[in-house]
Structures are given as structure tokens and as C-alpha cells.
Amino acid sequence: LEAAYERLKAANEEAGELEEKLDAANGKASEMEEAGGGMEQLAEKAQGRVEALEQTLRDRDLSSGTFQAQLEEREQSLEVAVRERETLREQVILLEEKYQSLQESGERADEERLALMDDVEALNREVAGLKG
């Protein structure tokens, strides 16, 4: 009977130790669960930050694309302006040549007018000589 009592006592002590270990394990499990919840919150925050950064990058890409399109448009406008300027320069050269030609024609017309006036004067003198 005493041996059975000792075994029962030892089993009770062992059960107590096991119960303490179980309580400790439950405590650790609770701590890990709380830590896991905290980790989950951190993961959610990190995911939110990642999404915000991705959106920022997409916005920057859009802005960069818009800026690139504006640059290309400006380059095309500049090319058009350069071609128009070159066309205007060619037109100015043609106008200068035409002006020079007209000026030369005007000078010849002046010379011819003077020659005609000389002829008219000579004819007037002849007419006056015939009358007189």
C-alpha cells in the first residue's frame, strides 16, 4: 500500500510538473500568438507602404511619359520652326534678287527715258529749225 502511495505521490508530482510545463507552453504560445498578431500588423503596414511606393512609381512613370511626350512635341515644333525659318531665308534671298533685278530694270528704264528725252529735244530743235 505504501509503495502504491509513493507511486501515486510521484505520479501526482509528475502530473504537477507536466501541468507547469503545459502552462509555460501555453504562455509561450500566447506570447507567440501576440507576437504573430504584431507581425501580421507589421506585415500589413509594410504591404501598405509597398503599395504606396508602387503607386508613386506608377505616377512617376506616367509623369515621365507625359514629360517625354511633351519633349518630343517640342522637338517636332522646333524642327518645324527651323524648316520655316529656312524657307523664309530662301524667300528673302529670292526677294533680294528680285529687288536687285527691278532696280537694274529701273536704272535701264531711267537711261532709256533720258535717251528718249534727248531724242525729243533733238527733234524739237529740228522742228524749230524747220519752222524758223
mmCIF file of the C-alpha atoms, coordinates in Angstrom:
data_MODEL
# 
_entry.id   MODEL 
# 
loop_
_atom_site.group_PDB 
_atom_site.id 
_atom_site.type_symbol 
_atom_site.label_atom_id 
_atom_site.label_alt_id 
_atom_site.label_comp_id 
_atom_site.label_asym_id 
_atom_site.label_entity_id 
_atom_site.label_seq_id 
_atom_site.pdbx_PDB_ins_code 
_atom_site.Cartn_x 
_atom_site.Cartn_y 
_atom_site.Cartn_z 
_atom_site.occupancy 
_atom_site.B_iso_or_equiv 
_atom_site.pdbx_formal_charge 
_atom_site.auth_seq_id 
_atom_site.auth_comp_id 
_atom_site.auth_asym_id 
_atom_site.auth_atom_id 
_atom_site.pdbx_PDB_model_num 
ATOM 1   C CA . LEU A 1 1   ? 0.000  0.000   0.000    1.00 0.00 ? 1   LEU A CA 1 
ATOM 2   C CA . GLU A 1 2   ? 2.827  2.317   0.873    1.00 0.00 ? 2   GLU A CA 1 
ATOM 3   C CA . ALA A 1 3   ? 4.551  1.618   -2.431   1.00 0.00 ? 3   ALA A CA 1 
ATOM 4   C CA . ALA A 1 4   ? 1.340  2.363   -4.298   1.00 0.00 ? 4   ALA A CA 1 
ATOM 5   C CA . TYR A 1 5   ? 1.002  5.560   -2.287   1.00 0.00 ? 5   TYR A CA 1 
ATOM 6   C CA . GLU A 1 6   ? 4.567  6.551   -3.198   1.00 0.00 ? 6   GLU A CA 1 
ATOM 7   C CA . ARG A 1 7   ? 3.863  5.812   -6.837   1.00 0.00 ? 7   ARG A CA 1 
ATOM 8   C CA . LEU A 1 8   ? 0.655  7.865   -6.665   1.00 0.00 ? 8   LEU A CA 1 
ATOM 9   C CA . LYS A 1 9   ? 2.544  10.685  -4.989   1.00 0.00 ? 9   LYS A CA 1 
ATOM 10  C CA . ALA A 1 10  ? 5.289  10.535  -7.648   1.00 0.00 ? 10  ALA A CA 1 
ATOM 11  C CA . ALA A 1 11  ? 2.638  10.449  -10.403  1.00 0.00 ? 11  ALA A CA 1 
ATOM 12  C CA . ASN A 1 12  ? 0.931  13.484  -8.834   1.00 0.00 ? 12  ASN A CA 1 
ATOM 13  C CA . GLU A 1 13  ? 4.252  15.327  -8.670   1.00 0.00 ? 13  GLU A CA 1 
ATOM 14  C CA . GLU A 1 14  ? 4.965  14.378  -12.255  1.00 0.00 ? 14  GLU A CA 1 
ATOM 15  C CA . ALA A 1 15  ? 1.462  15.494  -13.236  1.00 0.00 ? 15  ALA A CA 1 
ATOM 16  C CA . GLY A 1 16  ? 2.096  18.805  -11.427  1.00 0.00 ? 16  GLY A CA 1 
ATOM 17  C CA . GLU A 1 17  ? 5.387  19.238  -13.264  1.00 0.00 ? 17  GLU A CA 1 
ATOM 18  C CA . LEU A 1 18  ? 3.684  18.407  -16.556  1.00 0.00 ? 18  LEU A CA 1 
ATOM 19  C CA . GLU A 1 19  ? 0.909  20.871  -15.716  1.00 0.00 ? 19  GLU A CA 1 
ATOM 20  C CA . GLU A 1 20  ? 3.514  23.580  -15.037  1.00 0.00 ? 20  GLU A CA 1 
ATOM 21  C CA . LYS A 1 21  ? 5.231  22.749  -18.319  1.00 0.00 ? 21  LYS A CA 1 
ATOM 22  C CA . LEU A 1 22  ? 1.857  22.858  -20.075  1.00 0.00 ? 22  LEU A CA 1 
ATOM 23  C CA . ASP A 1 23  ? 1.085  26.256  -18.506  1.00 0.00 ? 23  ASP A CA 1 
ATOM 24  C CA . ALA A 1 24  ? 4.522  27.520  -19.560  1.00 0.00 ? 24  ALA A CA 1 
ATOM 25  C CA . ALA A 1 25  ? 3.968  26.190  -23.081  1.00 0.00 ? 25  ALA A CA 1 
ATOM 26  C CA . ASN A 1 26  ? 0.523  27.835  -23.190  1.00 0.00 ? 26  ASN A CA 1 
ATOM 27  C CA . GLY A 1 27  ? 2.101  31.107  -22.025  1.00 0.00 ? 27  GLY A CA 1 
ATOM 28  C CA . LYS A 1 28  ? 4.727  30.882  -24.725  1.00 0.00 ? 28  LYS A CA 1 
ATOM 29  C CA . ALA A 1 29  ? 2.043  30.011  -27.274  1.00 0.00 ? 29  ALA A CA 1 
ATOM 30  C CA . SER A 1 30  ? 0.070  33.105  -26.198  1.00 0.00 ? 30  SER A CA 1 
ATOM 31  C CA . GLU A 1 31  ? 3.186  35.248  -26.453  1.00 0.00 ? 31  GLU A CA 1 
ATOM 32  C CA . MET A 1 32  ? 3.932  33.835  -29.883  1.00 0.00 ? 32  MET A CA 1 
ATOM 33  C CA . GLU A 1 33  ? 0.326  34.403  -30.926  1.00 0.00 ? 33  GLU A CA 1 
ATOM 34  C CA . GLU A 1 34  ? 0.521  38.014  -29.749  1.00 0.00 ? 34  GLU A CA 1 
ATOM 35  C CA . ALA A 1 35  ? 3.861  38.409  -31.491  1.00 0.00 ? 35  ALA A CA 1 
ATOM 36  C CA . GLY A 1 36  ? 2.369  36.820  -34.580  1.00 0.00 ? 36  GLY A CA 1 
ATOM 37  C CA . GLY A 1 37  ? -0.508 39.328  -34.452  1.00 0.00 ? 37  GLY A CA 1 
ATOM 38  C CA . GLY A 1 38  ? 2.041  42.113  -34.134  1.00 0.00 ? 38  GLY A CA 1 
ATOM 39  C CA . MET A 1 39  ? 3.987  40.641  -37.008  1.00 0.00 ? 39  MET A CA 1 
ATOM 40  C CA . GLU A 1 40  ? 0.785  40.447  -39.015  1.00 0.00 ? 40  GLU A CA 1 
ATOM 41  C CA . GLN A 1 41  ? 0.144  44.149  -38.349  1.00 0.00 ? 41  GLN A CA 1 
ATOM 42  C CA . LEU A 1 42  ? 3.725  44.953  -39.338  1.00 0.00 ? 42  LEU A CA 1 
ATOM 43  C CA . ALA A 1 43  ? 3.291  42.899  -42.495  1.00 0.00 ? 43  ALA A CA 1 
ATOM 44  C CA . GLU A 1 44  ? 0.064  44.770  -43.312  1.00 0.00 ? 44  GLU A CA 1 
ATOM 45  C CA . LYS A 1 45  ? 1.794  48.116  -42.736  1.00 0.00 ? 45  LYS A CA 1 
ATOM 46  C CA . ALA A 1 46  ? 4.714  47.015  -44.882  1.00 0.00 ? 46  ALA A CA 1 
ATOM 47  C CA . GLN A 1 47  ? 2.302  45.877  -47.610  1.00 0.00 ? 47  GLN A CA 1 
ATOM 48  C CA . GLY A 1 48  ? 0.576  49.268  -47.437  1.00 0.00 ? 48  GLY A CA 1 
ATOM 49  C CA . ARG A 1 49  ? 3.930  51.008  -47.815  1.00 0.00 ? 49  ARG A CA 1 
ATOM 50  C CA . VAL A 1 50  ? 4.874  48.777  -50.737  1.00 0.00 ? 50  VAL A CA 1 
ATOM 51  C CA . GLU A 1 51  ? 1.562  49.553  -52.460  1.00 0.00 ? 51  GLU A CA 1 
ATOM 52  C CA . ALA A 1 52  ? 2.026  53.283  -51.844  1.00 0.00 ? 52  ALA A CA 1 
ATOM 53  C CA . LEU A 1 53  ? 5.559  53.113  -53.298  1.00 0.00 ? 53  LEU A CA 1 
ATOM 54  C CA . GLU A 1 54  ? 4.303  51.159  -56.305  1.00 0.00 ? 54  GLU A CA 1 
ATOM 55  C CA . GLN A 1 55  ? 1.617  53.809  -56.891  1.00 0.00 ? 55  GLN A CA 1 
ATOM 56  C CA . THR A 1 56  ? 4.222  56.553  -56.574  1.00 0.00 ? 56  THR A CA 1 
ATOM 57  C CA . LEU A 1 57  ? 6.385  54.752  -59.139  1.00 0.00 ? 57  LEU A CA 1 
ATOM 58  C CA . ARG A 1 58  ? 3.411  54.358  -61.494  1.00 0.00 ? 58  ARG A CA 1 
ATOM 59  C CA . ASP A 1 59  ? 2.607  58.058  -61.066  1.00 0.00 ? 59  ASP A CA 1 
ATOM 60  C CA . ARG A 1 60  ? 6.231  58.950  -61.787  1.00 0.00 ? 60  ARG A CA 1 
ATOM 61  C CA . ASP A 1 61  ? 6.227  56.714  -64.836  1.00 0.00 ? 61  ASP A CA 1 
ATOM 62  C CA . LEU A 1 62  ? 3.089  58.481  -66.067  1.00 0.00 ? 62  LEU A CA 1 
ATOM 63  C CA . SER A 1 63  ? 4.637  61.871  -65.346  1.00 0.00 ? 63  SER A CA 1 
ATOM 64  C CA . SER A 1 64  ? 7.834  60.789  -67.054  1.00 0.00 ? 64  SER A CA 1 
ATOM 65  C CA . GLY A 1 65  ? 5.864  59.553  -70.054  1.00 0.00 ? 65  GLY A CA 1 
ATOM 66  C CA . THR A 1 66  ? 3.931  62.810  -70.224  1.00 0.00 ? 66  THR A CA 1 
ATOM 67  C CA . PHE A 1 67  ? 7.149  64.791  -69.917  1.00 0.00 ? 67  PHE A CA 1 
ATOM 68  C CA . GLN A 1 68  ? 8.772  62.663  -72.628  1.00 0.00 ? 68  GLN A CA 1 
ATOM 69  C CA . ALA A 1 69  ? 5.774  63.238  -74.914  1.00 0.00 ? 69  ALA A CA 1 
ATOM 70  C CA . GLN A 1 70  ? 5.990  66.985  -74.272  1.00 0.00 ? 70  GLN A CA 1 
ATOM 71  C CA . LEU A 1 71  ? 9.703  66.928  -75.076  1.00 0.00 ? 71  LEU A CA 1 
ATOM 72  C CA . GLU A 1 72  ? 9.076  65.067  -78.318  1.00 0.00 ? 72  GLU A CA 1 
ATOM 73  C CA . GLU A 1 73  ? 6.299  67.524  -79.219  1.00 0.00 ? 73  GLU A CA 1 
ATOM 74  C CA . ARG A 1 74  ? 8.610  70.461  -78.531  1.00 0.00 ? 74  ARG A CA 1 
ATOM 75  C CA . GLU A 1 75  ? 11.356 68.875  -80.606  1.00 0.00 ? 75  GLU A CA 1 
ATOM 76  C CA . GLN A 1 76  ? 8.931  68.466  -83.506  1.00 0.00 ? 76  GLN A CA 1 
ATOM 77  C CA . SER A 1 77  ? 7.769  72.066  -83.121  1.00 0.00 ? 77  SER A CA 1 
ATOM 78  C CA . LEU A 1 78  ? 11.373 73.199  -83.106  1.00 0.00 ? 78  LEU A CA 1 
ATOM 79  C CA . GLU A 1 79  ? 12.109 71.196  -86.248  1.00 0.00 ? 79  GLU A CA 1 
ATOM 80  C CA . VAL A 1 80  ? 9.078  72.776  -87.953  1.00 0.00 ? 80  VAL A CA 1 
ATOM 81  C CA . ALA A 1 81  ? 10.223 76.244  -86.855  1.00 0.00 ? 81  ALA A CA 1 
ATOM 82  C CA . VAL A 1 82  ? 13.721 75.586  -88.210  1.00 0.00 ? 82  VAL A CA 1 
ATOM 83  C CA . ARG A 1 83  ? 12.291 74.450  -91.567  1.00 0.00 ? 83  ARG A CA 1 
ATOM 84  C CA . GLU A 1 84  ? 10.010 77.512  -91.687  1.00 0.00 ? 84  GLU A CA 1 
ATOM 85  C CA . ARG A 1 85  ? 12.966 79.756  -90.876  1.00 0.00 ? 85  ARG A CA 1 
ATOM 86  C CA . GLU A 1 86  ? 14.992 78.179  -93.662  1.00 0.00 ? 86  GLU A CA 1 
ATOM 87  C CA . THR A 1 87  ? 12.068 78.650  -96.081  1.00 0.00 ? 87  THR A CA 1 
ATOM 88  C CA . LEU A 1 88  ? 11.784 82.302  -95.034  1.00 0.00 ? 88  LEU A CA 1 
ATOM 89  C CA . ARG A 1 89  ? 15.515 82.763  -95.505  1.00 0.00 ? 89  ARG A CA 1 
ATOM 90  C CA . GLU A 1 90  ? 15.238 81.352  -99.037  1.00 0.00 ? 90  GLU A CA 1 
ATOM 91  C CA . GLN A 1 91  ? 12.285 83.666  -99.740  1.00 0.00 ? 91  GLN A CA 1 
ATOM 92  C CA . VAL A 1 92  ? 14.276 86.666  -98.516  1.00 0.00 ? 92  VAL A CA 1 
ATOM 93  C CA . ILE A 1 93  ? 17.122 85.728  -100.849 1.00 0.00 ? 93  ILE A CA 1 
ATOM 94  C CA . LEU A 1 94  ? 14.685 85.450  -103.772 1.00 0.00 ? 94  LEU A CA 1 
ATOM 95  C CA . LEU A 1 95  ? 13.106 88.807  -102.877 1.00 0.00 ? 95  LEU A CA 1 
ATOM 96  C CA . GLU A 1 96  ? 16.537 90.442  -102.678 1.00 0.00 ? 96  GLU A CA 1 
ATOM 97  C CA . GLU A 1 97  ? 17.378 89.059  -106.112 1.00 0.00 ? 97  GLU A CA 1 
ATOM 98  C CA . LYS A 1 98  ? 14.035 90.290  -107.492 1.00 0.00 ? 98  LYS A CA 1 
ATOM 99  C CA . TYR A 1 99  ? 14.615 93.718  -105.916 1.00 0.00 ? 99  TYR A CA 1 
ATOM 100 C CA . GLN A 1 100 ? 18.076 93.867  -107.460 1.00 0.00 ? 100 GLN A CA 1 
ATOM 101 C CA . SER A 1 101 ? 16.633 92.893  -110.831 1.00 0.00 ? 101 SER A CA 1 
ATOM 102 C CA . LEU A 1 102 ? 13.886 95.522  -110.538 1.00 0.00 ? 102 LEU A CA 1 
ATOM 103 C CA . GLN A 1 103 ? 16.414 98.114  -109.512 1.00 0.00 ? 103 GLN A CA 1 
ATOM 104 C CA . GLU A 1 104 ? 18.546 97.292  -112.538 1.00 0.00 ? 104 GLU A CA 1 
ATOM 105 C CA . SER A 1 105 ? 15.432 97.397  -114.759 1.00 0.00 ? 105 SER A CA 1 
ATOM 106 C CA . GLY A 1 106 ? 14.538 100.771 -113.233 1.00 0.00 ? 106 GLY A CA 1 
ATOM 107 C CA . GLU A 1 107 ? 18.024 102.083 -113.959 1.00 0.00 ? 107 GLU A CA 1 
ATOM 108 C CA . ARG A 1 108 ? 17.765 100.893 -117.598 1.00 0.00 ? 108 ARG A CA 1 
ATOM 109 C CA . ALA A 1 109 ? 14.299 102.467 -117.846 1.00 0.00 ? 109 ALA A CA 1 
ATOM 110 C CA . ASP A 1 110 ? 15.765 105.737 -116.493 1.00 0.00 ? 110 ASP A CA 1 
ATOM 111 C CA . GLU A 1 111 ? 18.560 105.557 -119.051 1.00 0.00 ? 111 GLU A CA 1 
ATOM 112 C CA . GLU A 1 112 ? 16.070 104.866 -121.847 1.00 0.00 ? 112 GLU A CA 1 
ATOM 113 C CA . ARG A 1 113 ? 13.841 107.734 -120.631 1.00 0.00 ? 113 ARG A CA 1 
ATOM 114 C CA . LEU A 1 114 ? 16.822 110.086 -120.623 1.00 0.00 ? 114 LEU A CA 1 
ATOM 115 C CA . ALA A 1 115 ? 17.776 108.911 -124.124 1.00 0.00 ? 115 ALA A CA 1 
ATOM 116 C CA . LEU A 1 116 ? 14.174 109.453 -125.288 1.00 0.00 ? 116 LEU A CA 1 
ATOM 117 C CA . MET A 1 117 ? 14.168 112.916 -123.730 1.00 0.00 ? 117 MET A CA 1 
ATOM 118 C CA . ASP A 1 118 ? 17.401 113.687 -125.583 1.00 0.00 ? 118 ASP A CA 1 
ATOM 119 C CA . ASP A 1 119 ? 15.764 112.430 -128.805 1.00 0.00 ? 119 ASP A CA 1 
ATOM 120 C CA . VAL A 1 120 ? 12.665 114.580 -128.116 1.00 0.00 ? 120 VAL A CA 1 
ATOM 121 C CA . GLU A 1 121 ? 14.851 117.643 -127.549 1.00 0.00 ? 121 GLU A CA 1 
ATOM 122 C CA . ALA A 1 122 ? 16.780 116.927 -130.729 1.00 0.00 ? 122 ALA A CA 1 
ATOM 123 C CA . LEU A 1 123 ? 13.501 116.527 -132.638 1.00 0.00 ? 123 LEU A CA 1 
ATOM 124 C CA . ASN A 1 124 ? 12.167 119.773 -131.083 1.00 0.00 ? 124 ASN A CA 1 
ATOM 125 C CA . ARG A 1 125 ? 15.294 121.610 -132.232 1.00 0.00 ? 125 ARG A CA 1 
ATOM 126 C CA . GLU A 1 126 ? 14.881 120.168 -135.683 1.00 0.00 ? 126 GLU A CA 1 
ATOM 127 C CA . VAL A 1 127 ? 11.234 121.196 -135.767 1.00 0.00 ? 127 VAL A CA 1 
ATOM 128 C CA . ALA A 1 128 ? 12.188 124.665 -134.532 1.00 0.00 ? 128 ALA A CA 1 
ATOM 129 C CA . GLY A 1 129 ? 14.929 124.843 -137.183 1.00 0.00 ? 129 GLY A CA 1 
ATOM 130 C CA . LEU A 1 130 ? 12.431 123.870 -139.878 1.00 0.00 ? 130 LEU A CA 1 
ATOM 131 C CA . LYS A 1 131 ? 9.939  126.469 -138.719 1.00 0.00 ? 131 LYS A CA 1 
ATOM 132 C CA . GLY A 1 132 ? 12.420 129.168 -138.426 1.00 0.00 ? 132 GLY A CA 1 
# 
